[in-house]
Amino acid sequence: MTTTTDTQTAPASAETGGHRASRRRSGGKGSALLVFALPTLVVLTSVLPGLGQRQLWRDEHATWWASTLSWHYLGRLIDNIDVVFTPYYASMHLWIAVAGDSPAVLRLPEALAMGVSAGLVGLLGRRMFAVRTGLLAGLLFALVPAITRYGQETRPYAFATMFALLATLLLLRALDRPSLKGWTLYALAVAATGFGHLVALSVLAGHLGLVVLARRRGDRIAHYAFAGAALLGLSITFPMVAQGTGQSGQIAWNTTTARDLLDFPENLFGSWTTGGLVMGLGVLGLVLAGRYALLLGAWAVLPPVLTFLTADQLHLFLPRYLLFTVPAWTLLVAAAVTRLAGRLDPGARRGAGARVLGGLLVTAVAAAYAFVAWPAIGDVKKDLPMEPDYRAAANVVAAGEKPGDGMVFNGGMSERRAMAYELRDRKAPEDVLMEWTPQQNGSYGASECKRPARCLKGVGRLWLISTISDGRPLLTGMDEKTAAELDKKFEAARTVRLHHVVVQVLERRQRP
């Protein structure tokens, strides 16, 4: 089983020479350690400080809630919704059982996954181009503001990015040195990519392009091996995919407009400046990346294009779903910069001076990008602007709660689940209107009492948590019978207005 590297008629000796040339360009084990460790360290230096400072937001509350369910109720949930997150929720269930559920602990696996992703970007750049290219690509990836943001978020996007990178690296190794073990590992990485997020499987389009080029260069078995490995990996995820197609309505809320396309660079990278710089230089990289241009171009461009064109049917055009495309852009930028600097000529002799100049180039470009990106990295560590301040709301309730109090909710910002998280370690007032729990419903939402007078009987004081904070009555949008009963039987004794959430104490009216 052989793979020629230059022409269809290249002899085995030429193949061996190609591998030796590749090894000379990529250096030895020391260079591999460098290009992996340094970007990983930069990500961890950015992500770990303040890991638990930003409040969890709605999607993270969903992760916590689903991951703390019993196996029985988790099974009921995924039968109805979010089956595509089953591997992630199951893994987080085990993690929480061992490590706990504080914000920092919940996010630690994602932080580590993002650090590994940065190292894998470095290894890919080293393997495809040269050591300095991999190092620059890994550092640029580490400094993208969105990488810090989603490294500090307990959702599966960091894992989808990591596995997409791993699958690409394993494909390159399998093409260079074909073996049953190599292709099997690639198949497993494909499956892991799908388990990370289904949209990330679109990276296979770039993989196919690379295999087609290998076939044209004389590799007579690459396309067969790739087809078998890819199908094996996809078949592992097929049961999840098949069930997930019946749950696609759960993201029908995601309506896409032309404005979303214009905002895509900012939302994908974390700021317009960093997104514009990377995409602009990345386009130039498509011209200069040589035989890897097809792989990187398809990886970077096809997923957003396809998800945008099918947005009305599949509703998958969300920047966080497409985070796994960021590595392709940084690899393109690194290829453009180092090629323009004349550092990728495989026939050039490199002395100590050339190595020093190459190191200075990587340092200068990374430092310049860090200078531009750093304010945005600071911004993404702050609480999300439109998310309610549930942490402060929980502190208000905990400070004033009395035995026998009840709690009611209004709004559309997952108030019940958010308060359950923020009050998880404290005594919370009884959720008096909840008749059927989310666990019983096999969903994220509870069913409220249809006879509010009966459910409120005997309750002397209520805590109302409402995200109606725009000046309208706090009961706006609540079930009419419930709102009428509250308005008739209770009166406001105290109102605390916080960021996008209002806490109000309702006391039962005294009979005349």
C-alpha positions, 0 to 999 in steps of 0.5 A: 500500500503506497502513496506517491507524492509528486506524479502518477509515475513517481517511483517508490524512491521519489515517494520516500524522498517526498516524506524526507523532504516533508520531515525536513520542512516540519522539523523533528519531535521538538518542533512538534512539541513547540507548535502544539504546546505554545498555542495551547498555553496561550489559549489556556492563559486567555481562557482559564482566568475568570473562567467562572466569572461570566454568568451562565446564559440560557444555553448553558443553563440547558446544559446544566439541567440536562446533564444533571438529570438521571439517566432515565429522565435524560433518555426521556428528554433526548427522545423528544429534543436535543438527541444530537447532544446526547454524547455531550450531555452524557459526558457532562453528566459524568463530569458533574458527578465527579467534579461538581457544577460551579460555573468554572467547573462546568466550563473546564472541559471546554477550556481544555478542549479549546487549548488542545484545538490550538495545539492541533492547529499548530500541528496541522500547519507544521505538517502541511507547510512548515514549523513557523506556519504551524506556530503562527496559525496556532497562535492566531487561532488562540488569539481569536476572541471567539475562541476565548468566548466558547472556551468559556462556555459549557456547550459542545462547540469546542469539542466539535472544533477539536475533533474536526481538527483531529480528523483532518490531521489523521487524514493527512497522516493516513494519506502519507502513511496508509495503514488499517490503523491509520484509516480506522483512527480517522473513521473514529475521529469522523464519528467524534466530530459528528458527536461534537456537532453535526454541522462540523461533519461538513469538514468532510467536503474539504477532506474529499477535495484532498483525497481527489488531489491525492488520487490525481497525484497517483494514489490508487487506493486513497479514494477507496480507503477514504470512502470506507473510513468516512462511511464507517464514521458516519454510520456510527452517528447515523442513529443519532442523525436519523432521530435528530431529523425529526427534531429539527423544529426545535431550532425553527426559531433561527430565522436568517436574513441578509443582515446575519450574513453581513454580521457573520465575520464579527459573530464568528470571530468575536469582533469585526476588526479581527474577523475582517483581518483574518478573512481578508488575509485568508482569501489571499492565502487561498491563492498561496496555499498550494495543494492545500488550498482546496482543503482549507478553502472548502473547510472555511467557506463551504459550511457557512455557504451551505448553511446559509443557503439552506437556512429556511429549511434547516435553520443551521446558520449560526456562527457558534455552529460554525466555530470549527471553520476558524482553524481553516482561516488561521491556517490560510492566513499563516500560509499567506504571511509565511509564503509572502515572506519567502519562508516556504521554499523547500529548496532554500538553505536555512541557516541560523539567521534565517531561522531567527528571521522566521521566528521574528516574523511569527512573533511580530504578526502574532503580537500585532494581532494580539494587540488588535484582538485583546480588547475584544477578548476582554469583552467576551469575558463579560456577561452577555449584554441581553442576558438577565442578571439571574445571579443578582436576582437569586441573591435578592431572593435568598436574602429575603426568603421566608418559610412558606414563600412561593415563587412564580415566573413570567417571560420567555428567557428560561427564568425557571431553569436559570433560577433553579441553577442560581439557587441550587445550593440554597433553599429556594421558595416552592415553585407553586404553579408548576404542575408537571415538571420538565422531567415528567414532560420529557422536555426543558419546560414545565407545565403550569397549573390550569387552576391557579386559585387551587395552586395558590391556596394557602400561599401568603407571599410570592416571589415573582421573577419576570423578564418583562423589564421594559416598563410593561406590567410584569404579568404581561404575557402570562396565562390570563387566568393566572395573571388575573388571580395574581392581580386579584389576590396579591399586591406588590410589596417590594420591587427590585429592578435588575439587568433585564429581570425584575424581582417582585415580592407579592403579598396576599391582600388582606380581606376588608 
